[in-house]
Amino acid sequence: MTIEVEIEDDAWTRALPQAEATAARAARAALAAGGADAAATDVTILLTDDGVSGALNQQYRGKPGPTNVLSFPAPESARPHLGDLALTFGVCSREAGEQGKSLADHLSHLVAHGVLHLLGWDHQTDDEAEAMERLERDILAGLDIPDPYGP
């Protein structure tokens, strides 16, 4: 398993010196819980800023502005590369503060969420959302992180 974390925005490491290790740990846990063949799986995680996220969100989703996490599944022909994630410092930092969570815990949750998307999990229906949230809770509990959907 190869988890590559690229830090494009230094704000990540100024606010969270262990950002790279935190993201990689959450990705490994999500891959294991989501049923990936860990030995034959590669994921790249980009820790970026609002500008890059906004451009990616507009280009690939047709939505203006930055978002917390974007998932880009790789085609089967790219295996063992599963796909890429992009996480935005400004949005993630603001959300963590608003939700009363540490940036590390929120980053872990969003990485796990994004990796599950790369594995084919989704939340378009209530049943899908419930199943995905349950798995996220289990992943985070295994990392000693409180329930992100709790009070």
MINU-736082 format. One line per field, with one value per atom (N, C-alpha, C): residue number from 1; x, y, z; atom name. Coordinates in pm, 1 decimal, padded with zeros to 6 digits, m for minus. Each point is the difference from the previous one (the first is absolute). Layout:
REM residues N
pos	NUM;...
u	X;...
v	Y;...
w	Z;...
site	CA;...
END
This chain:
REM residues 151
pos	1;1;1;2;2;2;3;3;3;4;4;4;5;5;5;6;6;6;7;7;7;8;8;8;9;9;9;10;10;10;11;11;11;12;12;12;13;13;13;14;14;14;15;15;15;16;16;16;17;17;17;18;18;18;19;19;19;20;20;20;21;21;21;22;22;22;23;23;23;24;24;24;25;25;25;26;26;26;27;27;27;28;28;28;29;29;29;30;30;30;31;31;31;32;32;32;33;33;33;34;34;34;35;35;35;36;36;36;37;37;37;38;38;38;39;39;39;40;40;40;41;41;41;42;42;42;43;43;43;44;44;44;45;45;45;46;46;46;47;47;47;48;48;48;49;49;49;50;50;50;51;51;51;52;52;52;53;53;53;54;54;54;55;55;55;56;56;56;57;57;57;58;58;58;59;59;59;60;60;60;61;61;61;62;62;62;63;63;63;64;64;64;65;65;65;66;66;66;67;67;67;68;68;68;69;69;69;70;70;70;71;71;71;72;72;72;73;73;73;74;74;74;75;75;75;76;76;76;77;77;77;78;78;78;79;79;79;80;80;80;81;81;81;82;82;82;83;83;83;84;84;84;85;85;85;86;86;86;87;87;87;88;88;88;89;89;89;90;90;90;91;91;91;92;92;92;93;93;93;94;94;94;95;95;95;96;96;96;97;97;97;98;98;98;99;99;99;100;100;100;101;101;101;102;102;102;103;103;103;104;104;104;105;105;105;106;106;106;107;107;107;108;108;108;109;109;109;110;110;110;111;111;111;112;112;112;113;113;113;114;114;114;115;115;115;116;116;116;117;117;117;118;118;118;119;119;119;120;120;120;121;121;121;122;122;122;123;123;123;124;124;124;125;125;125;126;126;126;127;127;127;128;128;128;129;129;129;130;130;130;131;131;131;132;132;132;133;133;133;134;134;134;135;135;135;136;136;136;137;137;137;138;138;138;139;139;139;140;140;140;141;141;141;142;142;142;143;143;143;144;144;144;145;145;145;146;146;146;147;147;147;148;148;148;149;149;149;150;150;150;151;151;151
u	00084.4;m00084.4;00088.7;m00033.8;00072.2;m00099.5;00020.2;m00079.4;00095.5;m00019.9;00084.4;m00078.0;00058.7;m00063.2;00085.6;m00061.1;00067.2;m00058.3;00085.1;m00045.9;00033.7;m00104.1;00015.4;m00018.4;m00074.8;m00025.2;00066.2;00101.0;00073.7;m00087.2;m00118.6;m00090.8;m00033.1;m00003.4;m00027.4;00103.7;00127.0;00104.4;00022.2;m00033.8;00008.5;m00105.9;m00119.6;m00109.7;00005.0;00052.7;m00000.5;00131.6;00105.9;00131.1;m00001.2;m00090.7;m00007.6;m00105.1;m00030.9;m00105.6;00025.2;00122.0;00031.9;m00026.2;00049.7;m00018.6;m00147.1;m00071.5;m00142.0;m00079.7;00024.9;m00072.2;00031.8;00125.9;00039.8;m00060.9;m00001.7;m00056.5;m00149.3;m00072.7;m00143.2;m00025.4;00082.6;m00016.4;00022.0;00103.4;00026.0;m00117.2;m00052.9;m00112.3;m00123.6;m00026.6;m00117.1;00016.4;00118.5;00024.1;m00023.5;00049.5;m00017.4;m00148.0;m00068.1;m00141.2;m00090.7;00040.7;m00082.3;00020.0;00088.4;00017.7;00101.7;00086.2;00100.9;00109.2;00057.6;00118.3;00116.4;00027.3;00095.8;00137.5;00040.2;00133.2;00008.4;m00114.5;00000.1;m00082.7;00016.6;m00079.0;00088.0;m00012.9;00070.0;m00103.3;00021.5;m00085.3;00090.6;m00036.5;00070.2;m00094.5;00050.3;m00078.5;00069.3;m00073.3;00051.0;m00061.1;00083.1;m00045.4;00025.7;m00107.5;00011.9;m00074.1;m00015.9;m00064.7;m00134.5;m00069.3;m00132.9;00001.4;00103.0;00005.4;00006.9;00088.2;00012.9;m00127.3;m00052.4;m00122.4;m00116.1;m00012.0;m00107.4;00010.9;00121.4;00020.6;m00032.8;00043.3;m00029.6;m00150.2;m00064.0;m00142.8;m00079.7;00040.4;m00067.1;00025.5;00123.8;00035.7;m00062.7;00001.9;m00041.9;m00141.8;m00055.1;m00135.1;m00096.6;00054.1;m00084.6;m00057.0;00067.6;m00048.0;00102.5;m00048.2;00093.7;00051.2;00120.6;00056.0;00065.9;00079.7;00070.5;m00095.3;00041.2;m00073.6;00099.9;m00048.7;00091.8;00085.0;m00063.7;00074.6;m00057.9;00088.3;m00037.5;00066.0;m00075.3;00051.4;00003.2;00109.9;00017.1;00039.2;m00097.7;00031.9;00079.5;00097.3;00080.0;m00070.7;00020.7;m00058.7;00065.8;m00069.3;00053.0;00139.2;00021.6;00128.0;00116.9;m00028.1;00105.5;00038.6;m00066.3;00027.6;00147.0;00063.1;m00056.6;m00040.2;00015.1;m00038.9;m00151.5;m00049.1;m00143.8;m00058.7;00076.4;m00048.6;00068.3;m00055.8;00058.2;m00105.0;00046.9;m00083.8;00064.0;m00083.9;00048.3;m00078.3;00071.7;m00062.1;00046.1;m00093.8;00021.0;00019.8;00112.3;00028.4;m00105.8;m00031.6;m00092.7;m00134.7;m00057.2;m00131.6;00008.2;00099.2;00013.2;00024.3;00084.6;00031.7;m00124.4;m00072.0;m00121.7;m00104.8;m00020.5;m00097.6;00037.4;00126.7;00044.0;m00032.8;00029.7;m00030.9;m00148.8;m00079.4;m00145.7;m00059.9;00060.3;m00052.9;00064.5;00091.8;00064.8;00088.7;00063.7;00087.4;00142.8;00093.5;00138.1;00017.3;00095.2;00028.3;00045.3;00076.5;00048.0;m00116.2;m00097.4;m00115.5;m00083.1;m00018.9;m00081.0;00071.7;00130.8;00078.2;m00012.2;00012.1;m00012.2;m00135.7;m00105.5;m00134.9;m00013.8;00045.3;m00017.0;00086.5;00117.7;00081.9;m00069.8;m00050.0;m00072.6;m00119.9;m00074.6;m00117.1;00040.4;00106.2;00046.2;00049.2;00073.8;00049.1;m00117.2;m00102.0;m00117.9;m00064.9;m00001.6;m00050.9;00086.7;00131.3;00088.9;m00028.0;m00046.7;m00031.0;m00141.0;m00072.9;m00133.3;m00115.8;00027.6;m00107.0;m00059.3;m00128.4;m00064.8;m00108.0;m00060.9;m00104.2;m00111.9;m00035.9;m00106.7;m00138.4;m00018.0;m00128.6;00016.0;m00110.9;00006.0;00068.5;m00030.7;00061.8;00150.8;00042.7;00143.5;00068.1;m00063.6;00058.2;00013.8;m00101.5;00004.0;00112.4;00013.2;00104.8;00139.0;00016.7;00130.7;00035.8;m00096.3;00026.6;00033.5;m00065.7;00029.6;00144.6;00042.8;00137.4;00098.8;m00031.1;00086.9;00014.4;m00111.2;00005.2;00092.6;m00011.5;00083.0;00148.1;00028.4;00139.4;00056.9;m00073.9;00049.2;00010.1;m00093.0;00008.5;00129.5;00038.3;00124.5;00122.9;m00016.8;00108.4;m00013.5;m00092.7;m00028.0;m00046.6;m00083.3;m00057.0;m00150.7;m00054.4;m00143.7;m00087.4;m00123.0;m00099.5;m00016.5;00031.1;m00008.1;m00144.9;m00094.7;m00140.4;m00074.3;00071.4;m00061.2;m00016.1;m00059.2;m00022.1;00130.0
v	m00117.2;00117.2;00123.1;00093.3;00125.6;00113.8;00078.5;00119.6;00117.6;00077.2;00116.3;00124.5;00079.8;00123.9;00115.2;00086.0;00117.5;00123.0;00078.1;00121.0;00119.8;00055.9;00111.9;00133.9;m00001.8;00121.7;m00014.9;00084.0;m00007.0;00027.9;00056.1;00024.3;m00131.3;m00108.8;m00131.1;m00032.4;00011.8;m00039.4;00105.3;00125.1;00101.1;m00027.3;m00036.8;m00025.4;m00141.2;m00092.8;m00141.1;m00063.2;00012.8;m00049.9;m00146.8;m00080.5;m00141.7;m00026.7;00098.9;m00014.4;m00119.4;m00016.8;m00109.8;m00135.4;m00018.5;m00126.7;m00023.7;00105.8;m00011.7;m00046.5;00061.6;m00036.7;m00143.5;m00037.8;m00135.0;m00105.5;00026.8;m00094.6;m00021.6;00107.5;m00010.3;m00073.7;00024.7;m00068.4;m00150.2;m00039.0;m00142.5;m00066.6;00065.4;m00056.0;m00014.1;00099.0;m00005.4;m00107.5;m00014.3;m00104.6;m00137.8;m00020.8;m00129.9;m00025.7;00098.7;m00017.3;m00011.1;00066.4;00000.8;m00119.5;m00090.7;m00123.6;00005.0;00100.6;00009.6;m00104.0;m00043.7;m00085.0;00093.1;00013.2;00099.0;m00014.7;m00120.7;m00020.7;00050.4;00012.7;00038.6;00126.1;00097.1;00121.8;00121.8;00097.8;00127.8;00112.1;00097.6;00118.4;00121.4;00107.4;00126.8;00099.7;00070.1;00099.5;00134.9;00098.0;00136.0;00087.7;00063.1;00095.7;00138.4;00067.0;00119.6;00118.6;00104.5;00122.3;00021.7;00104.4;00028.2;00026.8;00066.8;00032.6;m00123.7;m00090.7;m00124.0;m00083.3;m00010.6;m00076.7;00058.6;00131.7;00064.6;m00027.7;00004.1;m00027.6;m00145.6;m00093.0;m00142.2;m00026.3;00060.4;m00019.6;00050.4;00115.0;00055.2;m00087.4;m00038.3;m00076.9;m00138.1;m00069.6;m00140.2;m00024.0;00094.3;m00019.3;00107.2;00103.9;00108.3;00084.3;m00000.6;00075.0;00106.9;00122.8;00107.9;m00009.9;00047.9;00010.7;m00126.6;00017.2;m00114.5;m00088.6;m00123.7;m00094.1;m00071.2;m00074.2;m00059.7;m00112.3;m00094.5;m00111.9;m00034.8;m00027.8;m00048.8;m00135.4;m00092.2;m00134.5;m00020.3;m00052.6;m00026.8;m00146.1;m00089.4;m00141.7;m00018.6;m00088.0;m00031.8;m00108.6;m00000.1;m00107.7;m00134.3;m00106.6;m00135.5;m00018.7;00060.0;m00017.2;00062.2;00083.9;00064.9;m00078.7;m00112.7;m00078.1;m00038.6;00005.9;00000.0;00138.1;00105.3;00133.2;00005.4;00023.0;00003.9;00136.0;00105.7;00133.9;00105.3;00121.7;00115.9;00071.4;00062.0;00086.1;00137.9;00103.2;00135.9;00057.0;00045.3;00059.1;00144.2;00087.0;00143.9;00054.5;00066.1;00048.8;00095.9;00104.0;00102.1;m00057.7;m00082.5;m00058.4;m00096.9;m00088.2;m00099.4;00067.1;00100.5;00070.6;00071.2;00067.7;00070.4;m00097.7;m00111.2;m00100.5;m00059.1;m00030.2;m00057.5;00096.4;00127.2;00099.3;00011.0;00006.1;00011.5;m00121.8;m00115.9;m00124.0;m00036.6;00083.2;m00026.0;m00122.8;m00025.6;m00116.6;00047.1;m00087.2;00032.9;m00013.9;00073.2;m00010.5;m00141.9;m00062.1;m00136.9;m00097.6;00010.8;m00090.3;00023.7;00126.5;00030.3;m00047.6;00022.5;m00048.8;m00151.4;m00069.6;m00146.3;m00043.8;00065.7;m00034.1;00022.3;00114.7;00030.9;m00089.3;m00036.8;m00094.6;m00135.1;m00047.5;m00128.0;00007.2;00108.0;00019.4;m00004.5;00072.2;00003.3;m00134.8;m00071.2;m00133.0;m00094.8;00008.0;m00084.8;00030.4;00126.3;00033.0;m00067.0;00001.9;m00064.2;m00149.8;m00058.1;m00143.4;m00030.3;00104.2;m00020.7;00026.5;00038.0;00034.2;00135.0;00018.8;00126.6;00029.3;00116.7;00041.0;00074.2;m00050.3;00062.9;m00030.0;m00116.3;m00035.7;m00005.9;m00000.3;m00008.8;m00128.0;m00111.8;m00127.7;00002.6;00055.8;00010.5;00089.7;00112.0;00094.1;m00064.8;m00071.2;m00066.4;m00103.3;m00079.9;m00102.7;00063.3;00105.1;00065.1;00069.1;00067.0;00066.2;m00100.6;m00113.5;m00104.2;m00047.7;m00020.8;m00043.6;00109.1;00125.2;00110.4;00003.1;m00017.5;m00001.9;m00112.6;m00116.7;m00113.9;00028.2;00056.1;00032.7;00097.0;00106.8;00102.3;m00051.2;m00084.1;m00058.8;m00080.2;m00069.3;m00076.0;00088.3;00128.4;00097.2;00085.1;m00039.3;00074.4;00143.3;00013.7;00130.0;m00007.2;00101.0;m00001.5;m00002.4;m00045.5;m00006.6;00137.6;00012.1;00132.0;00044.7;m00091.2;00034.5;00017.4;m00019.4;00012.7;00146.7;00022.9;00138.3;00072.3
w	00000.0;00000.0;00000.0;m00085.6;m00003.6;00017.1;00104.0;00022.6;m00015.8;m00103.7;m00023.8;00038.6;00089.0;00042.8;m00050.9;m00080.2;m00054.0;00067.1;00064.6;00068.5;m00087.0;m00059.5;m00091.2;00071.5;00109.8;00076.5;00136.9;00026.0;00126.5;00121.2;m00020.0;00112.6;00070.7;m00076.3;00061.8;00105.7;m00033.3;00095.7;00107.7;m00027.3;00106.1;00106.8;m00043.1;00093.8;00057.9;m00078.3;00039.2;m00047.4;00081.0;m00043.3;m00043.8;00055.0;m00035.0;m00108.8;m00082.9;m00101.9;m00092.3;m00044.3;m00091.5;00066.0;00121.2;00070.5;00033.9;00037.0;00033.7;m00121.1;m00115.2;m00122.1;m00041.8;00005.9;m00040.7;00092.8;00128.3;00098.0;m00025.7;m00024.6;m00027.1;m00131.4;m00100.1;m00128.3;00015.4;00072.4;00022.4;00072.1;00100.8;00075.9;m00088.3;m00083.0;m00088.2;m00106.6;m00053.6;m00099.9;00060.9;00119.3;00065.7;00029.6;00054.8;00036.5;m00122.1;m00107.9;m00121.0;m00090.0;00040.4;m00074.3;m00112.5;m00000.6;m00106.2;00021.1;m00108.9;00006.3;00032.4;00128.7;00047.0;m00063.5;m00028.7;m00056.8;m00143.8;m00065.1;m00140.9;m00022.3;00089.7;m00010.0;00022.0;m00089.4;00012.2;m00000.2;00086.3;00007.2;00014.0;m00068.7;00014.8;00064.5;00101.2;00072.4;m00015.5;m00051.4;m00016.9;00107.4;00080.7;00100.3;m00059.0;m00038.5;m00081.0;00060.0;m00080.2;00046.5;m00069.3;00040.5;m00052.7;m00150.4;m00048.7;m00142.3;m00087.4;00032.8;m00077.5;00012.6;00121.3;00020.9;m00079.5;00002.0;m00075.6;m00148.6;m00052.4;m00142.7;m00033.0;00085.1;m00022.2;00011.6;00099.3;00020.8;m00121.1;m00053.3;m00117.8;m00122.9;m00020.3;m00118.9;m00002.7;00112.3;m00000.4;00050.3;00077.1;00052.4;m00047.2;m00067.1;m00047.0;00112.9;00115.4;00116.3;00035.4;00024.9;00033.2;00142.6;00021.1;00133.5;00049.7;00104.9;00058.3;00080.0;00020.5;00083.2;00089.8;00098.0;00096.8;m00059.8;m00070.5;m00058.5;m00136.4;m00092.6;m00133.1;m00021.0;m00058.7;m00028.7;m00151.1;m00048.6;m00141.8;m00019.2;m00016.5;m00020.5;m00129.4;00005.5;m00118.5;m00080.5;m00131.6;m00080.8;00033.8;m00028.4;00026.4;m00061.1;m00116.8;m00068.6;00076.3;00098.0;00077.1;00124.9;00025.4;00119.9;00004.4;00114.8;00134.1;00051.5;m00081.9;00046.5;00010.5;00121.8;00025.6;m00035.2;00023.7;m00030.9;00084.6;m00010.5;00065.5;00084.1;00105.8;00083.0;00003.8;00008.3;00022.1;00117.8;00101.3;00118.7;00014.5;00034.8;m00000.1;00140.5;00023.0;00134.2;00051.5;m00075.7;00049.1;00039.0;m00085.7;00026.7;00117.6;m00000.9;00107.4;00135.1;00002.9;00123.1;00053.9;m00087.4;00041.4;00053.9;m00073.0;00043.8;00135.7;00018.4;00127.8;00113.7;m00019.4;00102.2;00026.3;m00105.8;00014.4;00070.0;m00022.7;00055.8;00134.1;00047.6;00128.3;m00001.6;m00113.5;m00015.4;m00022.4;00030.1;m00033.8;m00151.4;m00054.2;m00143.1;m00033.8;00088.4;m00024.9;m00010.3;00090.6;m00005.0;m00124.6;m00035.9;m00118.7;m00126.8;m00006.6;m00113.8;m00011.1;00111.9;m00001.4;m00052.7;00046.0;m00046.1;m00149.5;m00048.5;m00142.3;m00088.9;00045.9;m00076.4;m00005.3;00112.9;00001.0;m00093.0;00006.3;m00086.4;m00148.2;m00032.8;m00138.0;m00049.0;00083.9;m00038.9;m00023.2;00083.3;m00022.0;m00134.8;m00038.5;m00134.6;m00107.2;00018.3;m00097.4;m00009.9;00110.2;00003.2;m00050.6;m00038.6;m00056.6;00092.9;00124.4;00093.2;m00038.7;00027.0;m00031.9;00102.0;m00010.2;00094.3;m00072.2;m00117.3;m00078.2;00056.2;00058.8;00060.0;00151.6;00070.1;00146.7;00045.3;m00066.0;00038.0;m00022.8;m00114.6;m00028.3;00103.3;00030.8;00096.0;00137.7;00041.0;00130.0;00006.5;m00105.6;m00003.0;m00002.1;m00079.0;m00010.2;00131.3;00061.0;00127.5;00109.4;00000.0;00098.7;m00015.2;m00125.0;m00024.5;00039.9;m00029.7;00041.6;00151.6;00071.7;00146.9;00048.9;m00061.7;00039.1;m00026.5;m00116.4;m00035.6;00102.6;00027.6;00091.2;00143.2;00041.1;00134.2;00013.3;m00107.5;00000.6;00009.8;m00031.7;00010.4;00127.0;00087.5;00124.0;m00026.4;m00103.3;m00035.8;00026.8;00068.0;00031.8;m00125.9;00018.3;m00105.5;m00065.0;m00129.5;m00065.1;m00022.0;00013.2;m00022.1;00131.9;00110.0;00131.0;00039.6;00115.8;00046.1;00030.4
site	N;CA;C;N;CA;C;N;CA;C;N;CA;C;N;CA;C;N;CA;C;N;CA;C;N;CA;C;N;CA;C;N;CA;C;N;CA;C;N;CA;C;N;CA;C;N;CA;C;N;CA;C;N;CA;C;N;CA;C;N;CA;C;N;CA;C;N;CA;C;N;CA;C;N;CA;C;N;CA;C;N;CA;C;N;CA;C;N;CA;C;N;CA;C;N;CA;C;N;CA;C;N;CA;C;N;CA;C;N;CA;C;N;CA;C;N;CA;C;N;CA;C;N;CA;C;N;CA;C;N;CA;C;N;CA;C;N;CA;C;N;CA;C;N;CA;C;N;CA;C;N;CA;C;N;CA;C;N;CA;C;N;CA;C;N;CA;C;N;CA;C;N;CA;C;N;CA;C;N;CA;C;N;CA;C;N;CA;C;N;CA;C;N;CA;C;N;CA;C;N;CA;C;N;CA;C;N;CA;C;N;CA;C;N;CA;C;N;CA;C;N;CA;C;N;CA;C;N;CA;C;N;CA;C;N;CA;C;N;CA;C;N;CA;C;N;CA;C;N;CA;C;N;CA;C;N;CA;C;N;CA;C;N;CA;C;N;CA;C;N;CA;C;N;CA;C;N;CA;C;N;CA;C;N;CA;C;N;CA;C;N;CA;C;N;CA;C;N;CA;C;N;CA;C;N;CA;C;N;CA;C;N;CA;C;N;CA;C;N;CA;C;N;CA;C;N;CA;C;N;CA;C;N;CA;C;N;CA;C;N;CA;C;N;CA;C;N;CA;C;N;CA;C;N;CA;C;N;CA;C;N;CA;C;N;CA;C;N;CA;C;N;CA;C;N;CA;C;N;CA;C;N;CA;C;N;CA;C;N;CA;C;N;CA;C;N;CA;C;N;CA;C;N;CA;C;N;CA;C;N;CA;C;N;CA;C;N;CA;C;N;CA;C;N;CA;C;N;CA;C;N;CA;C;N;CA;C;N;CA;C;N;CA;C;N;CA;C;N;CA;C;N;CA;C;N;CA;C;N;CA;C;N;CA;C;N;CA;C;N;CA;C;N;CA;C;N;CA;C;N;CA;C;N;CA;C;N;CA;C;N;CA;C;N;CA;C;N;CA;C;N;CA;C;N;CA;C;N;CA;C;N;CA;C;N;CA;C;N;CA;C;N;CA;C;N;CA;C
END
